[in-house]
């Protein structure tokens, strides 16, 4: 089953190339485009001030980050979490730009842009000419925004995960028997807005035997039609 990582950053400003820094990173693991419940979340000391206008957006002040690690201390943990998988973000060029600026500062290779999936671009393709901010998409899909009083990276990731499911085809997307290689059997069941962790369901031997017995009682079950030979 395909693994991808959805992530978000909060920063001291809008210009990664002019000294603004990352102060928060959150990431969620997705399997088959559905969240597994595994997350990465860290607050980071930016080694500089946080302008008041930025604090009004995300609610974080420099005193909130005293004693928090610097980016160099968390870089390896972040890279281990994202692995080599696809990276999903809303306005992804912004987040990639900031992460790559931080990677350059600590002497690590940048994130490959070929890994980038931008939900803003996906939304613009689906809803051309309409507002496609995260708030606008949540309202369009009926996703609860009541907790979003400021831009919190982890909450934004959880909301975006719900939006992403809808952009990729809704709750039925990702449901299936088996992975891409045909060897995996768990079914990922998406429980709807407000319940962001999928349930993995795998029938046990007793359930499979009961199902086979039930099918055997049917006069002409479609499930076994392909197994019959012409006489």
Secondary structure, 3 states (H helix, E strand, C coil): CCEEEEEEEEECCCCHHHCCCEEEEEEEEEECCEEEEEEEEEECCCCCCCCHHHHHHHCCCHHHHCCCCCHHHHHHHHHHHHCCCEEEECCHHHHHHHHHHHHHHCCCCCCCHHHEEEHHHHHHHHCCCCCCCHHHHHHHCCCCCCCCCCCCHHHHHHHHHHHHHHHCCCCCCCCCCCCCCCCCCCEEECCCCCCCCCEEECCCHHHHHHHHHHHHCCCCCHHHHHHCCCC
